Amino acid sequence: MVDKHLIEDIKHVSLSLFNKNFFGVYHGSISARVSSSGFIINSKDTILDEFTEDSLVKLDCKKRDYRWSMANPDVHIHEHIYETIPNAKYVCYTMPPYATAYSLKHGKVSPQDYFGQKVLGEVIVYDPKNIDDWMERAPYEIPRFFQKHDTHLLLIKGFGLISYDRDITEMAKKISILENSCRLLALSANL
């Protein structure tokens, strides 16, 4: 049984991210650590604006069973982040449109707005290079990036944003600030 408060937090944040167009209908993932080797993640058929307890799959990293095949395709990225980053309590994969578009043309995001500068500072854009085998490499390269860099956000060129945090609200706030900073950079480029 999963804590009802935890499910409500995930449901609330998921709906908010969906309404901001950071999640697609079947695109995106959100998870939470529930034990030292266990976590919950949305299932592969979850529409992220209609989150319920049934939308979640509870997994144990030490025990592979049928539930792993029910989980979102990003499950191995989440699994390896939880294994390598002990303070990760929540993990999220989003595709905020301005940030993802910005990643196609730039190697870093240097926010010019107040909140972007104060909360995020500079954000590196990770180039996965060969996209043909990216999904096989991603579960290993993403946690390695987080171990080497003092950040909770990884903007991946043309792929989207992987984030983690101890606090689900802080995680959502940083995603939103990055998207807003990229939107402002795009708008100001046309002035």
PLY file of the C-alpha trace (Angstrom):
ply
format ascii 1.0
element vertex 191
property float x
property float y
property float z
element edge 190
property int vertex1
property int vertex2
end_header
0.00 0.00 0.00
1.27 3.44 -0.94
0.84 6.51 1.28
-2.31 8.43 0.19
-0.59 11.78 0.83
2.24 10.79 -1.54
-0.26 9.81 -4.24
-2.09 13.13 -3.83
1.20 15.05 -4.15
2.10 13.19 -7.35
-1.42 13.61 -8.72
-1.38 17.36 -8.02
2.06 17.96 -9.56
1.35 15.69 -12.53
-1.85 17.58 -13.36
-0.06 20.91 -13.02
2.78 19.80 -15.33
0.27 18.39 -17.82
-1.73 21.63 -17.84
1.48 23.55 -18.57
2.09 21.24 -21.57
5.21 19.75 -19.96
3.70 16.25 -20.26
2.01 14.89 -23.37
-1.00 12.56 -23.34
1.23 9.49 -23.10
4.53 11.31 -22.91
6.43 11.86 -19.68
7.01 10.11 -16.39
7.00 10.84 -12.69
8.12 8.66 -9.81
8.79 8.66 -6.08
11.10 6.60 -3.90
9.11 4.58 -1.34
11.94 2.53 0.23
15.71 2.07 -0.08
15.23 -0.21 -3.10
11.67 0.59 -4.14
9.84 3.29 -6.05
6.53 4.00 -7.71
6.21 5.25 -11.29
3.34 5.93 -13.63
2.36 2.97 -15.80
2.94 2.99 -19.54
-0.73 3.67 -20.30
-1.27 6.50 -17.80
-2.65 9.75 -19.10
-0.85 12.16 -16.81
-3.77 14.53 -16.20
-5.95 11.74 -14.78
-3.67 10.31 -12.14
-5.06 7.74 -9.68
-3.50 5.14 -7.41
-4.11 2.62 -10.22
-1.89 4.76 -12.48
1.14 3.83 -10.39
3.29 0.73 -10.52
5.25 -0.16 -7.38
8.65 -1.65 -8.20
11.52 -3.17 -6.25
14.97 -2.75 -7.81
16.11 -6.01 -6.22
13.21 -8.07 -7.55
12.23 -8.04 -11.23
8.68 -9.23 -11.78
5.78 -8.71 -14.20
5.18 -5.16 -12.91
8.32 -3.90 -14.64
6.66 -4.55 -18.02
3.67 -2.43 -16.92
5.83 0.58 -16.00
6.50 3.64 -18.11
9.27 3.10 -20.71
11.47 5.60 -18.79
11.56 3.21 -15.81
15.25 2.33 -16.19
16.27 5.99 -16.17
14.37 6.47 -12.89
15.77 3.22 -11.46
19.39 4.20 -12.10
18.92 7.70 -10.73
17.54 6.24 -7.48
20.41 3.73 -7.32
23.18 6.30 -7.84
21.75 9.40 -6.14
20.71 8.59 -2.56
19.02 11.98 -1.95
16.70 11.63 -4.98
13.17 11.25 -3.61
11.29 12.21 -6.81
12.25 11.91 -10.49
10.45 13.39 -13.45
10.80 13.36 -17.23
9.08 16.25 -18.99
9.28 17.87 -22.40
8.64 21.58 -21.79
8.33 23.05 -25.29
10.43 26.23 -24.97
13.24 24.54 -23.03
13.32 21.58 -25.44
13.27 23.90 -28.47
16.01 26.04 -26.90
18.13 22.90 -26.41
18.17 22.31 -30.18
20.15 25.50 -30.88
22.16 26.13 -27.69
24.73 24.34 -25.53
23.57 26.00 -22.33
20.75 28.11 -20.94
21.90 31.37 -19.38
18.72 32.84 -17.89
18.35 36.61 -18.15
15.29 36.83 -15.90
15.46 37.30 -12.13
14.11 33.89 -11.02
16.09 31.98 -13.62
19.33 33.61 -12.48
18.63 33.37 -8.74
17.15 29.86 -8.59
18.85 28.04 -11.46
21.90 29.89 -12.70
23.35 28.43 -15.88
21.86 25.15 -17.13
23.97 22.86 -19.33
22.35 21.32 -22.41
23.46 17.70 -22.75
23.96 16.47 -26.31
23.25 12.71 -26.56
24.86 12.75 -30.05
23.72 9.44 -31.58
19.95 9.33 -31.09
19.66 5.79 -32.49
20.90 4.20 -29.25
20.06 7.01 -26.81
17.36 5.09 -24.94
19.84 2.26 -24.23
22.51 4.72 -22.99
20.22 7.15 -21.15
19.79 5.09 -17.94
23.57 5.21 -17.42
24.57 8.59 -18.86
21.90 10.60 -17.04
22.85 9.52 -13.47
26.54 9.92 -14.37
25.84 13.51 -15.43
24.07 14.22 -12.12
26.98 12.73 -10.17
29.49 14.99 -11.98
27.46 18.23 -11.90
25.89 20.08 -8.99
22.39 20.28 -10.47
18.99 18.63 -10.24
18.07 19.45 -13.85
19.36 17.86 -17.04
18.14 19.45 -20.26
18.83 16.99 -23.06
19.08 18.27 -26.62
15.85 17.46 -28.46
14.75 14.97 -25.79
13.49 17.03 -22.88
14.19 17.53 -19.21
15.09 15.00 -16.52
14.86 16.34 -12.99
15.05 15.01 -9.45
14.66 16.47 -5.99
13.91 15.72 -2.34
10.76 17.84 -2.57
8.21 17.33 -5.34
7.09 20.99 -5.24
10.69 22.21 -5.57
11.19 19.89 -8.52
8.08 21.25 -10.28
9.12 24.83 -9.47
12.56 24.38 -11.07
11.01 22.81 -14.19
8.63 25.76 -14.46
11.36 28.38 -13.90
13.57 26.80 -16.57
10.69 26.74 -19.06
9.81 30.35 -18.29
13.46 31.44 -18.67
13.68 29.71 -22.07
10.38 31.26 -23.14
11.62 34.73 -22.17
14.93 34.15 -24.01
13.01 33.09 -27.14
10.64 36.07 -26.94
13.45 38.56 -26.31
15.41 37.20 -29.31
12.60 38.52 -31.53
12.63 42.05 -30.07
0 1
1 2
2 3
3 4
4 5
5 6
6 7
7 8
8 9
9 10
10 11
11 12
12 13
13 14
14 15
15 16
16 17
17 18
18 19
19 20
20 21
21 22
22 23
23 24
24 25
25 26
26 27
27 28
28 29
29 30
30 31
31 32
32 33
33 34
34 35
35 36
36 37
37 38
38 39
39 40
40 41
41 42
42 43
43 44
44 45
45 46
46 47
47 48
48 49
49 50
50 51
51 52
52 53
53 54
54 55
55 56
56 57
57 58
58 59
59 60
60 61
61 62
62 63
63 64
64 65
65 66
66 67
67 68
68 69
69 70
70 71
71 72
72 73
73 74
74 75
75 76
76 77
77 78
78 79
79 80
80 81
81 82
82 83
83 84
84 85
85 86
86 87
87 88
88 89
89 90
90 91
91 92
92 93
93 94
94 95
95 96
96 97
97 98
98 99
99 100
100 101
101 102
102 103
103 104
104 105
105 106
106 107
107 108
108 109
109 110
110 111
111 112
112 113
113 114
114 115
115 116
116 117
117 118
118 119
119 120
120 121
121 122
122 123
123 124
124 125
125 126
126 127
127 128
128 129
129 130
130 131
131 132
132 133
133 134
134 135
135 136
136 137
137 138
138 139
139 140
140 141
141 142
142 143
143 144
144 145
145 146
146 147
147 148
148 149
149 150
150 151
151 152
152 153
153 154
154 155
155 156
156 157
157 158
158 159
159 160
160 161
161 162
162 163
163 164
164 165
165 166
166 167
167 168
168 169
169 170
170 171
171 172
172 173
173 174
174 175
175 176
176 177
177 178
178 179
179 180
180 181
181 182
182 183
183 184
184 185
185 186
186 187
187 188
188 189
189 190
